[in-house]
Amino acid sequence: MRIPFLKWFIPPDQWKFPVIILLGIFAGLGFFVIHIAKVPSYLADTPETCVNCHIMAPQYATWSHSSHREVATCSDCHMPHDNIFNHYLFKAKAGMNHAYVFTFRLEPQVITIHQEGKDVVQNNCIRCHTQQIHDTKLYTMRPDFHPNIGDRYCIECHRDVPHGTVNSISSVPDARVPVPTSPVPEWLRSLTK
């Protein structure tokens, strides 16, 4: 028994071969885009993934010279950790936004964190540094320390952590930033030489 609405999706016999060819072309292009964009690498939490976009090189370089590089990756600070579903949902939203911005060349001159990202970073500061936040020694030794973290963001005072004072390669001249590999196959590159 055939389902009536499916008949709209089944091409006539003379169109079946061209439709199969077109679907194959679109599937091939889709897999090629997935390969070039290194989509599987974004499932990991390695900092080198963030440098797939060359615009993030200063952030990687300054992070790699900070104290946080020993204990935290980009995802540790910039992705939520309340549950795995929220973690990957946020990562997917951010990734789609970044893909849109970079595809249509809408990169800002200065990269700044948006409000949703600020909230995530704040929650992760508290998650990792809760012992320091609630340490009573800090209250007595630092009169300017405010234990009420509800009205301020940690990055208001700790803006230089972990990306340094200047988000520029010039602030860390000896930094080694991984360069993304070329998606062009070697055989094709040899033809253009």
VOPAGU-2260 file (C-alpha; in pm, 1 decimal, decimal comma):
REM VOPAGU-2260
SITE   aa  ch    i         X         Y         Z
SITE  MET   A    0       0,0       0,0       0,0
SITE  ARG   A    1     138,6     338,8     -98,1
SITE  ILE   A    2     114,6     645,4     117,2
SITE  PRO   A    3     -53,5     920,6     -92,5
SITE  PHE   A    4     180,0    1212,2      -3,8
SITE  LEU   A    5     491,7    1012,4     -99,7
SITE  LYS   A    6     390,4    1016,1    -465,8
SITE  TRP   A    7     501,1    1380,1    -480,3
SITE  PHE   A    8     856,5    1281,0    -389,7
SITE  ILE   A    9     893,4     994,1    -639,1
SITE  PRO   A   10    1011,8    1126,6    -976,6
SITE  PRO   A   11     879,2     990,2   -1304,7
SITE  ASP   A   12    1084,7     708,4   -1457,3
SITE  GLN   A   13    1263,8     934,4   -1709,6
SITE  TRP   A   14    1380,1    1161,0   -1419,2
SITE  LYS   A   15    1505,5     890,6   -1180,5
SITE  PHE   A   16    1861,2     872,2   -1320,3
SITE  PRO   A   17    1918,7    1251,6   -1330,1
SITE  VAL   A   18    1772,2    1285,4    -978,3
SITE  ILE   A   19    2006,4    1014,9    -849,0
SITE  ILE   A   20    2303,0    1190,9   -1013,3
SITE  LEU   A   21    2202,5    1528,5    -864,0
SITE  LEU   A   22    2154,2    1377,3    -517,6
SITE  GLY   A   23    2498,0    1216,6    -548,1
SITE  ILE   A   24    2653,8    1549,3    -645,3
SITE  PHE   A   25    2489,5    1730,1    -352,4
SITE  ALA   A   26    2589,8    1451,7    -110,2
SITE  GLY   A   27    2947,9    1466,6    -241,1
SITE  LEU   A   28    2958,9    1845,0    -204,9
SITE  GLY   A   29    2817,1    1813,9     146,5
SITE  PHE   A   30    3086,1    1564,6     249,8
SITE  PHE   A   31    3352,3    1783,1      86,4
SITE  VAL   A   32    3236,4    2087,9     285,1
SITE  ILE   A   33    3236,0    1878,7     605,1
SITE  HIS   A   34    3593,5    1770,1     524,6
SITE  ILE   A   35    3721,0    2120,6     440,1
SITE  ALA   A   36    3552,6    2276,6     744,6
SITE  LYS   A   37    3704,2    2004,0     967,2
SITE  VAL   A   38    3364,1    1950,6    1129,1
SITE  PRO   A   39    3464,9    1636,5    1327,2
SITE  SER   A   40    3743,6    1833,7    1500,1
SITE  TYR   A   41    3481,9    2057,1    1662,7
SITE  LEU   A   42    3347,9    1765,0    1864,8
SITE  ALA   A   43    3675,5    1761,6    2060,5
SITE  ASP   A   44    3780,4    2012,9    2323,3
SITE  THR   A   45    4136,2    2077,9    2206,3
SITE  PRO   A   46    4255,0    2439,7    2180,7
SITE  GLU   A   47    4405,1    2372,4    1836,6
SITE  THR   A   48    4050,4    2337,7    1703,3
SITE  CYS   A   49    3983,1    2701,7    1783,8
SITE  VAL   A   50    4272,8    2802,2    1558,3
SITE  ASN   A   51    4102,2    2644,7    1256,5
SITE  CYS   A   52    3991,9    3004,0    1205,7
SITE  HIS   A   53    4306,3    3214,7    1165,7
SITE  ILE   A   54    4136,6    3511,4    1331,7
SITE  MET   A   55    4163,9    3330,7    1667,2
SITE  ALA   A   56    4546,2    3312,4    1656,7
SITE  PRO   A   57    4601,0    3600,1    1906,7
SITE  GLN   A   58    4363,4    3439,9    2157,0
SITE  TYR   A   59    4541,1    3105,0    2122,3
SITE  ALA   A   60    4886,2    3264,8    2150,7
SITE  THR   A   61    4804,4    3465,3    2462,7
SITE  TRP   A   62    4626,8    3167,2    2624,2
SITE  SER   A   63    4928,4    2943,5    2551,9
SITE  HIS   A   64    5148,0    3184,9    2751,1
SITE  SER   A   65    4908,7    3207,4    3045,1
SITE  SER   A   66    4881,5    3013,2    3368,9
SITE  HIS   A   67    4550,0    2868,9    3251,5
SITE  ARG   A   68    4707,5    2664,1    2972,1
SITE  GLU   A   69    4818,1    2404,6    3228,0
SITE  VAL   A   70    4469,2    2344,5    3364,0
SITE  ALA   A   71    4207,5    2473,6    3119,3
SITE  THR   A   72    4132,2    2461,6    2749,5
SITE  CYS   A   73    3909,5    2698,2    2553,8
SITE  SER   A   74    3605,3    2480,3    2617,2
SITE  ASP   A   75    3668,6    2470,7    2991,5
SITE  CYS   A   76    3604,2    2845,7    3006,8
SITE  HIS   A   77    3383,5    2917,7    2706,3
SITE  MET   A   78    3136,9    2624,2    2710,2
SITE  PRO   A   79    2875,9    2543,8    2976,7
SITE  HIS   A   80    2943,7    2237,3    3192,3
SITE  ASP   A   81    2610,4    2192,3    3369,4
SITE  ASN   A   82    2518,1    1895,5    3144,4
SITE  ILE   A   83    2644,0    1735,8    2824,4
SITE  PHE   A   84    2332,9    1827,9    2622,5
SITE  ASN   A   85    2368,8    2198,1    2707,5
SITE  HIS   A   86    2743,7    2179,7    2638,9
SITE  TYR   A   87    2701,6    2050,1    2283,2
SITE  LEU   A   88    2394,4    2265,1    2213,6
SITE  PHE   A   89    2591,5    2578,7    2306,1
SITE  LYS   A   90    2888,5    2452,5    2102,4
SITE  ALA   A   91    2664,3    2392,3    1799,4
SITE  LYS   A   92    2502,2    2737,1    1828,4
SITE  ALA   A   93    2840,3    2906,7    1859,5
SITE  GLY   A   94    2980,2    2701,0    1572,8
SITE  MET   A   95    2691,7    2786,8    1340,8
SITE  ASN   A   96    2727,1    3154,4    1430,6
SITE  HIS   A   97    3101,9    3144,0    1364,1
SITE  ALA   A   98    3049,3    2957,7    1035,0
SITE  TYR   A   99    2799,2    3221,1     924,1
SITE  VAL   A  100    3025,7    3512,2    1023,7
SITE  PHE   A  101    3335,9    3366,6     856,1
SITE  THR   A  102    3154,7    3246,4     542,7
SITE  PHE   A  103    3005,9    3587,5     473,1
SITE  ARG   A  104    3320,4    3774,8     584,4
SITE  LEU   A  105    3145,4    3958,4     868,2
SITE  GLU   A  106    3431,7    3926,8    1118,1
SITE  PRO   A  107    3452,3    4220,6    1356,2
SITE  GLN   A  108    3775,1    4419,1    1378,2
SITE  VAL   A  109    3794,6    4342,8    1749,3
SITE  ILE   A  110    3664,4    4013,9    1887,1
SITE  THR   A  111    3448,8    4069,3    2193,5
SITE  ILE   A  112    3248,2    3823,8    2394,2
SITE  HIS   A  113    2869,0    3844,0    2375,0
SITE  GLN   A  114    2641,7    3845,4    2680,4
SITE  GLU   A  115    2555,7    3474,4    2660,2
SITE  GLY   A  116    2927,2    3393,6    2646,0
SITE  LYS   A  117    2999,9    3626,0    2939,7
SITE  ASP   A  118    2745,1    3439,0    3148,4
SITE  VAL   A  119    2903,9    3104,7    3060,4
SITE  VAL   A  120    3254,3    3231,3    3142,0
SITE  GLN   A  121    3127,9    3371,9    3473,5
SITE  ASN   A  122    2970,8    3038,8    3569,8
SITE  ASN   A  123    3292,9    2857,5    3481,1
SITE  CYS   A  124    3505,3    3102,1    3683,6
SITE  ILE   A  125    3285,7    3027,5    3983,4
SITE  ARG   A  126    3288,2    2651,6    3911,5
SITE  CYS   A  127    3668,6    2632,5    3905,8
SITE  HIS   A  128    3752,8    2898,4    4164,6
SITE  THR   A  129    3477,8    2846,3    4420,9
SITE  GLN   A  130    3733,0    2773,3    4694,0
SITE  GLN   A  131    3908,4    3107,3    4637,9
SITE  ILE   A  132    3579,0    3293,7    4621,9
SITE  HIS   A  133    3469,6    3162,9    4959,0
SITE  ASP   A  134    3810,0    3181,1    5132,3
SITE  THR   A  135    3775,2    3407,2    5437,3
SITE  LYS   A  136    4145,6    3500,9    5425,0
SITE  LEU   A  137    4073,4    3703,4    5113,3
SITE  TYR   A  138    3816,0    3913,3    5298,9
SITE  THR   A  139    4062,0    4025,3    5563,2
SITE  MET   A  140    4372,1    4060,2    5344,4
SITE  ARG   A  141    4207,8    4244,9    5055,5
SITE  PRO   A  142    3970,7    4523,9    5156,6
SITE  ASP   A  143    3869,9    4570,4    4792,9
SITE  PHE   A  144    3767,2    4204,1    4758,6
SITE  HIS   A  145    3392,8    4166,5    4719,7
SITE  PRO   A  146    3258,5    3824,8    4816,6
SITE  ASN   A  147    2921,1    3911,5    4664,4
SITE  ILE   A  148    2981,5    3779,7    4313,6
SITE  GLY   A  149    2621,3    3822,9    4206,4
SITE  ASP   A  150    2651,4    4186,9    4103,2
SITE  ARG   A  151    2981,5    4177,9    3909,3
SITE  TYR   A  152    3155,1    3961,0    3652,9
SITE  CYS   A  153    3493,5    3816,1    3743,9
SITE  ILE   A  154    3635,9    3947,1    3416,2
SITE  GLU   A  155    3562,3    4304,7    3521,2
SITE  CYS   A  156    3865,9    4287,9    3750,0
SITE  HIS   A  157    4047,6    3991,8    3594,5
SITE  ARG   A  158    4022,1    4105,8    3233,0
SITE  ASP   A  159    4380,6    3999,3    3157,2
SITE  VAL   A  160    4314,8    3636,0    3252,3
SITE  PRO   A  161    4397,2    3427,2    3051,0
SITE  HIS   A  162    4439,8    3624,9    2729,2
SITE  GLY   A  163    4687,2    3888,1    2849,4
SITE  THR   A  164    4670,2    4264,8    2832,1
SITE  VAL   A  165    4660,5    4285,2    2453,9
SITE  ASN   A  166    4480,5    4039,4    2229,3
SITE  SER   A  167    4749,3    4058,8    1968,6
SITE  ILE   A  168    5034,5    3842,2    1851,6
SITE  SER   A  169    5268,9    4131,5    1933,6
SITE  SER   A  170    5198,7    4080,6    2305,5
SITE  VAL   A  171    5352,9    3732,2    2280,7
SITE  PRO   A  172    5615,9    3759,7    2004,4
SITE  ASP   A  173    5760,2    3408,2    2052,7
SITE  ALA   A  174    5423,6    3232,5    2041,7
SITE  ARG   A  175    5386,1    2923,8    1828,0
SITE  VAL   A  176    5037,3    2910,4    1683,9
SITE  PRO   A  177    4942,3    2591,4    1498,4
SITE  VAL   A  178    4872,3    2665,9    1134,4
SITE  PRO   A  179    4573,3    2481,3     990,3
SITE  THR   A  180    4666,6    2239,4     715,1
SITE  SER   A  181    4554,8    2311,2     362,2
SITE  PRO   A  182    4238,1    2130,7     252,5
SITE  VAL   A  183    4371,5    2116,0    -106,6
SITE  PRO   A  184    4496,9    1764,6    -189,7
SITE  GLU   A  185    4865,8    1728,3    -274,0
SITE  TRP   A  186    4795,3    1604,1    -629,4
SITE  LEU   A  187    4596,4    1920,4    -701,6
SITE  ARG   A  188    4863,9    2144,3    -551,9
SITE  SER   A  189    5128,3    1977,5    -771,1
SITE  LEU   A  190    4922,5    2066,7   -1081,1
SITE  THR   A  191    4923,6    2436,3    -990,6
SITE  LYS   A  192    5300,8    2462,2    -934,1
